[in-house]
Amino acid sequence: MNKDQFKILSETLEGISSNPYSEVSEEVITEADIDAEKLEILNGMEKMLSQIDQGSFRLSTLDRIDSSGAYDLNDQLTTLDEVIEKLYAVIRRAKQIVPIND
């Protein structure tokens, strides 16, 4: 994708995000462009989820330190870990659905 095509794609995607019901001309954006953008977004979400997962691990480590507040977040952290695993699974499945166009 050259610079002009990227600019058109960016402007089109901005329009979609402000009005998700707008129609997109196939002359402006190709299916391959859409798939590439989907994968980029999914990869970004996976990176963000990894940061949340790391934060959860650190918080869990701190919560286990012997003090008056030890294990006070145990239930919440258990739930958070379960949700994180489910989100990882959703992202993995979504990435398998989107075709990779080379």
Order of alpha helices (4+ residues) and beta strands (2+ residues): alpha-alpha-alpha
